[in-house]
Amino acid sequence: MARLKVTQTKSKIGGTHGQRNTLRSLGLKRIGDTVVKEDRPEIRGMVNTVIHLVVVEEVE
């Protein structure tokens, strides 16, 4: 199964409460943090919520 490498590139300051919670749910706490998650619809939805704050890459 494919995996997604999600890296936070911008600050959550100024974002909505939901966007801040989404970053926390993904496991991102500060700029430069990176997590690898399974490519599932739930994760894709969370990433789409904060796409302007993160960079996403597909990894094997």
Biopython code that builds the backbone (N, CA, C, O; Angstrom):
import numpy as np
from Bio.PDB.StructureBuilder import StructureBuilder

atoms = [
    (1, "MET", "N", (0.839, -1.179, 0.000)),
    (1, "MET", "CA", (0.000, 0.000, 0.000)),
    (1, "MET", "C", (0.885, 1.244, 0.000)),
    (1, "MET", "O", (1.937, 1.263, 0.638)),
    (2, "ALA", "N", (0.463, 2.261, -0.703)),
    (2, "ALA", "CA", (1.222, 3.506, -0.784)),
    (2, "ALA", "C", (1.166, 4.246, 0.543)),
    (2, "ALA", "O", (0.257, 4.059, 1.352)),
    (3, "ARG", "N", (2.168, 5.092, 0.735)),
    (3, "ARG", "CA", (2.233, 5.895, 1.946)),
    (3, "ARG", "C", (2.425, 7.347, 1.550)),
    (3, "ARG", "O", (2.935, 7.644, 0.469)),
    (4, "LEU", "N", (2.018, 8.239, 2.419)),
    (4, "LEU", "CA", (2.168, 9.670, 2.181)),
    (4, "LEU", "C", (3.138, 10.248, 3.198)),
    (4, "LEU", "O", (3.018, 10.011, 4.400)),
    (5, "LYS", "N", (4.098, 11.009, 2.695)),
    (5, "LYS", "CA", (5.034, 11.722, 3.562)),
    (5, "LYS", "C", (4.548, 13.167, 3.628)),
    (5, "LYS", "O", (4.553, 13.874, 2.620)),
    (6, "VAL", "N", (4.129, 13.606, 4.814)),
    (6, "VAL", "CA", (3.543, 14.923, 4.999)),
    (6, "VAL", "C", (4.506, 15.764, 5.841)),
    (6, "VAL", "O", (4.885, 15.372, 6.944)),
    (7, "THR", "N", (4.899, 16.931, 5.301)),
    (7, "THR", "CA", (5.815, 17.826, 5.991)),
    (7, "THR", "C", (5.162, 19.185, 6.161)),
    (7, "THR", "O", (4.662, 19.762, 5.196)),
    (8, "GLN", "N", (5.165, 19.701, 7.387)),
    (8, "GLN", "CA", (4.605, 21.030, 7.636)),
    (8, "GLN", "C", (5.620, 22.075, 7.202)),
    (8, "GLN", "O", (6.775, 22.041, 7.625)),
    (9, "THR", "N", (5.183, 23.013, 6.349)),
    (9, "THR", "CA", (6.083, 24.034, 5.823)),
    (9, "THR", "C", (5.723, 25.439, 6.259)),
    (9, "THR", "O", (6.542, 26.352, 6.148)),
    (10, "LYS", "N", (4.511, 25.624, 6.753)),
    (10, "LYS", "CA", (4.074, 26.951, 7.179)),
    (10, "LYS", "C", (3.460, 26.872, 8.563)),
    (10, "LYS", "O", (3.069, 25.800, 9.025)),
    (11, "SER", "N", (3.380, 28.023, 9.218)),
    (11, "SER", "CA", (2.874, 28.096, 10.583)),
    (11, "SER", "C", (1.365, 27.916, 10.633)),
    (11, "SER", "O", (0.644, 28.268, 9.699)),
    (12, "LYS", "N", (0.910, 27.361, 11.744)),
    (12, "LYS", "CA", (-0.527, 27.215, 11.963)),
    (12, "LYS", "C", (-1.140, 28.478, 12.547)),
    (12, "LYS", "O", (-2.362, 28.579, 12.656)),
    (13, "ILE", "N", (-0.303, 29.447, 12.926)),
    (13, "ILE", "CA", (-0.792, 30.705, 13.486)),
    (13, "ILE", "C", (-1.643, 31.408, 12.424)),
    (13, "ILE", "O", (-1.226, 31.541, 11.274)),
    (14, "GLY", "N", (-2.808, 31.845, 12.810)),
    (14, "GLY", "CA", (-3.709, 32.508, 11.882)),
    (14, "GLY", "C", (-4.681, 31.558, 11.215)),
    (14, "GLY", "O", (-5.622, 31.994, 10.553)),
    (15, "GLY", "N", (-4.463, 30.263, 11.384)),
    (15, "GLY", "CA", (-5.379, 29.275, 10.823)),
    (15, "GLY", "C", (-6.595, 29.118, 11.714)),
    (15, "GLY", "O", (-6.611, 29.580, 12.855)),
    (16, "THR", "N", (-7.601, 28.467, 11.186)),
    (16, "THR", "CA", (-8.800, 28.235, 11.978)),
    (16, "THR", "C", (-8.529, 27.163, 13.029)),
    (16, "THR", "O", (-7.531, 26.444, 12.968)),
    (17, "HIS", "N", (-9.438, 27.077, 13.986)),
    (17, "HIS", "CA", (-9.312, 26.083, 15.045)),
    (17, "HIS", "C", (-9.283, 24.670, 14.450)),
    (17, "HIS", "O", (-8.525, 23.815, 14.907)),
    (18, "GLY", "N", (-10.104, 24.436, 13.441)),
    (18, "GLY", "CA", (-10.146, 23.127, 12.789)),
    (18, "GLY", "C", (-8.846, 22.771, 12.091)),
    (18, "GLY", "O", (-8.418, 21.617, 12.118)),
    (19, "GLN", "N", (-8.213, 23.765, 11.460)),
    (19, "GLN", "CA", (-6.941, 23.507, 10.788)),
    (19, "GLN", "C", (-5.848, 23.175, 11.798)),
    (19, "GLN", "O", (-5.021, 22.296, 11.554)),
    (20, "ARG", "N", (-5.843, 23.871, 12.924)),
    (20, "ARG", "CA", (-4.855, 23.582, 13.970)),
    (20, "ARG", "C", (-5.065, 22.175, 14.525)),
    (20, "ARG", "O", (-4.103, 21.444, 14.763)),
    (21, "ASN", "N", (-6.322, 21.804, 14.729)),
    (21, "ASN", "CA", (-6.620, 20.458, 15.223)),
    (21, "ASN", "C", (-6.236, 19.387, 14.212)),
    (21, "ASN", "O", (-5.772, 18.311, 14.591)),
    (22, "THR", "N", (-6.425, 19.675, 12.933)),
    (22, "THR", "CA", (-6.071, 18.719, 11.888)),
    (22, "THR", "C", (-4.574, 18.484, 11.858)),
    (22, "THR", "O", (-4.128, 17.343, 11.732)),
    (23, "LEU", "N", (-3.788, 19.554, 11.972)),
    (23, "LEU", "CA", (-2.329, 19.397, 12.009)),
    (23, "LEU", "C", (-1.922, 18.534, 13.200)),
    (23, "LEU", "O", (-1.057, 17.665, 13.083)),
    (24, "ARG", "N", (-2.549, 18.780, 14.338)),
    (24, "ARG", "CA", (-2.228, 17.994, 15.538)),
    (24, "ARG", "C", (-2.618, 16.530, 15.336)),
    (24, "ARG", "O", (-1.891, 15.635, 15.766)),
    (25, "SER", "N", (-3.755, 16.277, 14.690)),
    (25, "SER", "CA", (-4.202, 14.905, 14.437)),
    (25, "SER", "C", (-3.261, 14.169, 13.494)),
    (25, "SER", "O", (-3.076, 12.957, 13.605)),
    (26, "LEU", "N", (-2.671, 14.911, 12.572)),
    (26, "LEU", "CA", (-1.694, 14.309, 11.662)),
    (26, "LEU", "C", (-0.367, 14.041, 12.358)),
    (26, "LEU", "O", (0.463, 13.289, 11.847)),
    (27, "GLY", "N", (-0.161, 14.656, 13.528)),
    (27, "GLY", "CA", (1.090, 14.457, 14.255)),
    (27, "GLY", "C", (2.108, 15.541, 13.991)),
    (27, "GLY", "O", (3.289, 15.368, 14.292)),
    (28, "LEU", "N", (1.666, 16.674, 13.424)),
    (28, "LEU", "CA", (2.572, 17.776, 13.110)),
    (28, "LEU", "C", (2.448, 18.847, 14.179)),
    (28, "LEU", "O", (1.358, 19.365, 14.420)),
    (29, "LYS", "N", (3.566, 19.183, 14.824)),
    (29, "LYS", "CA", (3.533, 20.145, 15.913)),
    (29, "LYS", "C", (4.235, 21.449, 15.560)),
    (29, "LYS", "O", (3.875, 22.504, 16.081)),
    (30, "ARG", "N", (5.229, 21.389, 14.683)),
    (30, "ARG", "CA", (5.974, 22.605, 14.344)),
    (30, "ARG", "C", (6.453, 22.548, 12.898)),
    (30, "ARG", "O", (6.424, 21.495, 12.261)),
    (31, "ILE", "N", (6.892, 23.692, 12.392)),
    (31, "ILE", "CA", (7.391, 23.766, 11.023)),
    (31, "ILE", "C", (8.591, 22.832, 10.888)),
    (31, "ILE", "O", (9.483, 22.823, 11.737)),
    (32, "GLY", "N", (8.601, 22.057, 9.824)),
    (32, "GLY", "CA", (9.690, 21.121, 9.573)),
    (32, "GLY", "C", (9.397, 19.707, 10.027)),
    (32, "GLY", "O", (10.122, 18.785, 9.652)),
    (33, "ASP", "N", (8.362, 19.506, 10.818)),
    (33, "ASP", "CA", (7.984, 18.159, 11.245)),
    (33, "ASP", "C", (7.501, 17.347, 10.049)),
    (33, "ASP", "O", (6.822, 17.868, 9.164)),
    (34, "THR", "N", (7.858, 16.071, 10.035)),
    (34, "THR", "CA", (7.468, 15.171, 8.953)),
    (34, "THR", "C", (6.885, 13.901, 9.540)),
    (34, "THR", "O", (7.418, 13.351, 10.504)),
    (35, "VAL", "N", (5.789, 13.436, 8.957)),
    (35, "VAL", "CA", (5.191, 12.163, 9.345)),
    (35, "VAL", "C", (4.916, 11.356, 8.086)),
    (35, "VAL", "O", (4.712, 11.916, 7.008)),
    (36, "VAL", "N", (4.911, 10.036, 8.231)),
    (36, "VAL", "CA", (4.564, 9.140, 7.130)),
    (36, "VAL", "C", (3.293, 8.418, 7.533)),
    (36, "VAL", "O", (3.244, 7.753, 8.568)),
    (37, "LYS", "N", (2.263, 8.554, 6.707)),
    (37, "LYS", "CA", (0.952, 7.968, 6.996)),
    (37, "LYS", "C", (0.528, 7.072, 5.845)),
    (37, "LYS", "O", (0.973, 7.243, 4.710)),
    (38, "GLU", "N", (-0.341, 6.109, 6.154)),
    (38, "GLU", "CA", (-0.933, 5.267, 5.111)),
    (38, "GLU", "C", (-1.815, 6.126, 4.214)),
    (38, "GLU", "O", (-2.453, 7.070, 4.679)),
    (39, "ASP", "N", (-1.847, 5.796, 2.936)),
    (39, "ASP", "CA", (-2.670, 6.550, 1.977)),
    (39, "ASP", "C", (-4.104, 6.033, 2.039)),
    (39, "ASP", "O", (-4.484, 5.111, 1.317)),
    (40, "ARG", "N", (-4.897, 6.658, 2.928)),
    (40, "ARG", "CA", (-6.300, 6.289, 3.097)),
    (40, "ARG", "C", (-7.155, 7.520, 2.873)),
    (40, "ARG", "O", (-6.657, 8.642, 2.971)),
    (41, "PRO", "N", (-8.425, 7.334, 2.577)),
    (41, "PRO", "CA", (-9.313, 8.486, 2.338)),
    (41, "PRO", "C", (-9.371, 9.446, 3.523)),
    (41, "PRO", "O", (-9.468, 10.658, 3.329)),
    (42, "GLU", "N", (-9.314, 8.922, 4.747)),
    (42, "GLU", "CA", (-9.371, 9.787, 5.926)),
    (42, "GLU", "C", (-8.157, 10.709, 5.990)),
    (42, "GLU", "O", (-8.282, 11.896, 6.293)),
    (43, "ILE", "N", (-6.999, 10.157, 5.706)),
    (43, "ILE", "CA", (-5.754, 10.936, 5.740)),
    (43, "ILE", "C", (-5.752, 11.948, 4.594)),
    (43, "ILE", "O", (-5.342, 13.094, 4.780)),
    (44, "ARG", "N", (-6.205, 11.533, 3.416)),
    (44, "ARG", "CA", (-6.283, 12.461, 2.274)),
    (44, "ARG", "C", (-7.188, 13.648, 2.604)),
    (44, "ARG", "O", (-6.877, 14.783, 2.244)),
    (45, "GLY", "N", (-8.298, 13.393, 3.280)),
    (45, "GLY", "CA", (-9.209, 14.467, 3.657)),
    (45, "GLY", "C", (-8.565, 15.434, 4.629)),
    (45, "GLY", "O", (-8.737, 16.647, 4.507)),
    (46, "MET", "N", (-7.821, 14.906, 5.595)),
    (46, "MET", "CA", (-7.125, 15.781, 6.547)),
    (46, "MET", "C", (-6.067, 16.615, 5.843)),
    (46, "MET", "O", (-5.910, 17.803, 6.127)),
    (47, "VAL", "N", (-5.339, 15.987, 4.919)),
    (47, "VAL", "CA", (-4.303, 16.710, 4.183)),
    (47, "VAL", "C", (-4.936, 17.805, 3.326)),
    (47, "VAL", "O", (-4.391, 18.905, 3.241)),
    (48, "ASN", "N", (-6.067, 17.530, 2.696)),
    (48, "ASN", "CA", (-6.729, 18.544, 1.874)),
    (48, "ASN", "C", (-7.197, 19.738, 2.697)),
    (48, "ASN", "O", (-7.284, 20.851, 2.179)),
    (49, "THR", "N", (-7.498, 19.518, 3.969)),
    (49, "THR", "CA", (-7.909, 20.607, 4.847)),
    (49, "THR", "C", (-6.773, 21.598, 5.085)),
    (49, "THR", "O", (-7.008, 22.799, 5.215)),
    (50, "VAL", "N", (-5.550, 21.097, 5.143)),
    (50, "VAL", "CA", (-4.397, 21.958, 5.461)),
    (50, "VAL", "C", (-3.361, 21.963, 4.340)),
    (50, "VAL", "O", (-2.172, 22.151, 4.595)),
    (51, "ILE", "N", (-3.807, 21.756, 3.100)),
    (51, "ILE", "CA", (-2.883, 21.625, 1.973)),
    (51, "ILE", "C", (-2.014, 22.864, 1.786)),
    (51, "ILE", "O", (-0.907, 22.762, 1.257)),
    (52, "HIS", "N", (-2.492, 24.029, 2.209)),
    (52, "HIS", "CA", (-1.723, 25.255, 2.059)),
    (52, "HIS", "C", (-0.627, 25.381, 3.123)),
    (52, "HIS", "O", (0.193, 26.297, 3.058)),
    (53, "LEU", "N", (-0.607, 24.478, 4.091)),
    (53, "LEU", "CA", (0.394, 24.516, 5.157)),
    (53, "LEU", "C", (1.403, 23.379, 5.079)),
    (53, "LEU", "O", (2.395, 23.379, 5.808)),
    (54, "VAL", "N", (1.158, 22.409, 4.202)),
    (54, "VAL", "CA", (2.000, 21.212, 4.162)),
    (54, "VAL", "C", (2.447, 20.899, 2.731)),
    (54, "VAL", "O", (1.906, 21.419, 1.755)),
    (55, "VAL", "N", (3.458, 20.028, 2.650)),
    (55, "VAL", "CA", (3.906, 19.463, 1.375)),
    (55, "VAL", "C", (3.718, 17.957, 1.483)),
    (55, "VAL", "O", (4.080, 17.350, 2.490)),
    (56, "VAL", "N", (3.152, 17.357, 0.442)),
    (56, "VAL", "CA", (2.835, 15.919, 0.469)),
    (56, "VAL", "C", (3.599, 15.228, -0.637)),
    (56, "VAL", "O", (3.630, 15.701, -1.773)),
    (57, "GLU", "N", (4.224, 14.090, -0.299)),
    (57, "GLU", "CA", (4.923, 13.259, -1.279)),
    (57, "GLU", "C", (4.464, 11.821, -1.085)),
    (57, "GLU", "O", (4.151, 11.400, 0.028)),
    (58, "GLU", "N", (4.429, 11.076, -2.183)),
    (58, "GLU", "CA", (4.115, 9.641, -2.093)),
    (58, "GLU", "C", (5.421, 8.887, -1.944)),
    (58, "GLU", "O", (6.395, 9.157, -2.646)),
    (59, "VAL", "N", (5.429, 7.923, -1.005)),
    (59, "VAL", "CA", (6.605, 7.097, -0.766)),
    (59, "VAL", "C", (6.196, 5.636, -0.817)),
    (59, "VAL", "O", (5.045, 5.284, -0.559)),
    (60, "GLU", "N", (7.140, 4.812, -1.148)),
    (60, "GLU", "CA", (6.884, 3.357, -1.186)),
    (60, "GLU", "C", (7.156, 2.747, 0.156)),
    (60, "GLU", "O", (7.000, 1.538, 0.328)),
]
sb = StructureBuilder()
sb.init_structure("model")
sb.init_model(0)
sb.init_chain("A")
sb.init_seg("    ")
for serial, (resi, resn, name, xyz) in enumerate(atoms, 1):
    if name == "N":
        sb.init_residue(resn, " ", resi, " ")
    sb.init_atom(name, np.array(xyz, "f"), 0.0, 1.0, " ", f" {name:<3s}", serial, name[0])
structure = sb.get_structure()
